[in-house]
Amino acid sequence: MKIILKKADFTDIEFLFYLRNIPQYYKYYTHPRPVEWEEHINWIMPILLEVDKRDLYIIMADDIKAGQIRIDYTADMAEISVALVEHFRGKNIASMALEKAIEKAKKENKVKTFRAHVHQNNIASQKLFEKLGYQIEMQDGAWIKYVKNV
Ligand SMILES: CC(C)(COP(=O)(O)OP(=O)(O)OC[C@H]1O[C@@H](n2cnc3c(N)ncnc32)[C@H](O)[C@@H]1OP(=O)(O)O)[C@@H](O)C(=O)NCCC(=O)NCCS
């Protein structure tokens, strides 16, 4: 399967809205509730217009939209999150896509430290980051904070 990262654009707004509002997914997010269309638009516009300092990629698997990766930048590190459409899970796609995203972030933004915050009940995500060599830095309430220096 050919995995490509495509920078998100205006044609991806509905796909990203769909992914954000899957109940089995958002129960593990910082805001564990669905978002309204208007809220989604307010969130996504500054990213698409490149006002917000984030990278937002669509994971393309054989030219089909399979998921998304988001990287939020702060001073010297980047926080990464990922989600796949159910049908594309269990195929190593998230690992391949994350490695590509991290390579890009390293090259383009000179980031050396990546973090991911994962809910303690989100086993799939914990397994993914652990497989990629992320270490547990600390646990803060229900959140496991992973870190990797690259
Ligand atoms: C996180 C995510 C991208 C990982 O996708 P993936 O790499 O294809 O992995 P899977 O979802 O198939 O699961 C990963 C592993 O967890 C295991 N797993 C999944 N759900 C599980 C559960 N409820 N209990 C135990 N193990 C579970 C899988 O069997 C798999 O194990 P393996 O690596 O030993 O084969 C995907 O699960 C997803 O989109 N989740 C919803 C969004 C999300 O929570 N993102 C994380 C925010 S940082």
PDBQT file of the ligand as one rigid body, heavy atoms in Angstrom, charges set to zero:
ROOT
HETATM    1  C1  LIG A 201      -4.252   5.336  17.190  1.00  0.00    +0.000 C 
HETATM    2  C2  LIG A 201      -4.506   4.692  15.823  1.00  0.00    +0.000 C 
HETATM    3  C3  LIG A 201      -4.179   5.669  14.721  1.00  0.00    +0.000 C 
HETATM    4  C4  LIG A 201      -3.577   3.464  15.713  1.00  0.00    +0.000 C 
HETATM    5  O1  LIG A 201      -3.892   2.777  14.514  1.00  0.00    +0.000 OA
HETATM    6  P1  LIG A 201      -3.105   1.420  14.105  1.00  0.00    +0.000 P 
HETATM    7  O2  LIG A 201      -1.631   1.651  14.264  1.00  0.00    +0.000 OA
HETATM    8  O3  LIG A 201      -3.609   0.976  12.800  1.00  0.00    +0.000 OA
HETATM    9  O4  LIG A 201      -3.409   0.417  15.245  1.00  0.00    +0.000 OA
HETATM   10  P2  LIG A 201      -4.758  -0.309  15.701  1.00  0.00    +0.000 P 
HETATM   11  O5  LIG A 201      -5.823   0.689  15.959  1.00  0.00    +0.000 OA
HETATM   12  O6  LIG A 201      -5.071  -1.402  14.771  1.00  0.00    +0.000 OA
HETATM   13  O7  LIG A 201      -4.276  -0.921  17.112  1.00  0.00    +0.000 OA
HETATM   14  C5  LIG A 201      -2.923  -0.890  17.569  1.00  0.00    +0.000 C 
HETATM   15  C6  LIG A 201      -2.690  -2.037  18.519  1.00  0.00    +0.000 C 
HETATM   16  O8  LIG A 201      -3.563  -1.903  19.622  1.00  0.00    +0.000 OA
HETATM   17  C7  LIG A 201      -4.345  -3.072  19.756  1.00  0.00    +0.000 C 
HETATM   18  N1  LIG A 201      -5.657  -2.656  20.234  1.00  0.00    +0.000 N 
HETATM   19  C8  LIG A 201      -6.544  -1.838  19.602  1.00  0.00    +0.000 A 
HETATM   20  N2  LIG A 201      -7.614  -1.645  20.394  1.00  0.00    +0.000 NA
HETATM   21  C9  LIG A 201      -7.390  -2.362  21.526  1.00  0.00    +0.000 A 
HETATM   22  C10 LIG A 201      -8.117  -2.586  22.715  1.00  0.00    +0.000 A 
HETATM   23  N3  LIG A 201      -9.294  -1.999  22.918  1.00  0.00    +0.000 N 
HETATM   24  N4  LIG A 201      -7.585  -3.373  23.673  1.00  0.00    +0.000 NA
HETATM   25  C11 LIG A 201      -6.385  -3.956  23.483  1.00  0.00    +0.000 A 
HETATM   26  N5  LIG A 201      -5.630  -3.776  22.390  1.00  0.00    +0.000 NA
HETATM   27  C12 LIG A 201      -6.137  -3.002  21.425  1.00  0.00    +0.000 A 
HETATM   28  C13 LIG A 201      -4.386  -3.687  18.377  1.00  0.00    +0.000 C 
HETATM   29  O9  LIG A 201      -4.643  -5.073  18.428  1.00  0.00    +0.000 OA
HETATM   30  C14 LIG A 201      -2.975  -3.416  17.914  1.00  0.00    +0.000 C 
HETATM   31  O10 LIG A 201      -2.063  -4.324  18.533  1.00  0.00    +0.000 OA
HETATM   32  P3  LIG A 201      -0.701  -4.804  17.830  1.00  0.00    +0.000 P 
HETATM   33  O11 LIG A 201       0.113  -3.555  17.547  1.00  0.00    +0.000 OA
HETATM   34  O12 LIG A 201      -0.084  -5.677  18.838  1.00  0.00    +0.000 OA
HETATM   35  O13 LIG A 201      -1.134  -5.490  16.570  1.00  0.00    +0.000 OA
HETATM   36  C15 LIG A 201      -5.989   4.212  15.667  1.00  0.00    +0.000 C 
HETATM   37  O14 LIG A 201      -6.243   3.268  16.660  1.00  0.00    +0.000 OA
HETATM   38  C16 LIG A 201      -6.998   5.334  15.751  1.00  0.00    +0.000 C 
HETATM   39  O15 LIG A 201      -7.261   6.018  14.766  1.00  0.00    +0.000 OA
HETATM   40  N6  LIG A 201      -7.564   5.543  16.962  1.00  0.00    +0.000 N 
HETATM   41  C17 LIG A 201      -8.557   6.606  17.167  1.00  0.00    +0.000 C 
HETATM   42  C18 LIG A 201      -7.936   7.983  17.253  1.00  0.00    +0.000 C 
HETATM   43  C19 LIG A 201      -6.995   8.095  18.431  1.00  0.00    +0.000 C 
HETATM   44  O16 LIG A 201      -7.311   7.712  19.535  1.00  0.00    +0.000 OA
HETATM   45  N7  LIG A 201      -5.820   8.669  18.183  1.00  0.00    +0.000 N 
HETATM   46  C20 LIG A 201      -4.798   8.863  19.188  1.00  0.00    +0.000 C 
HETATM   47  C21 LIG A 201      -4.698  10.281  19.604  1.00  0.00    +0.000 C 
HETATM   48  S1  LIG A 201      -2.989  10.640  20.009  1.00  0.00    +0.000 SA
ENDROOT
TORSDOF 0
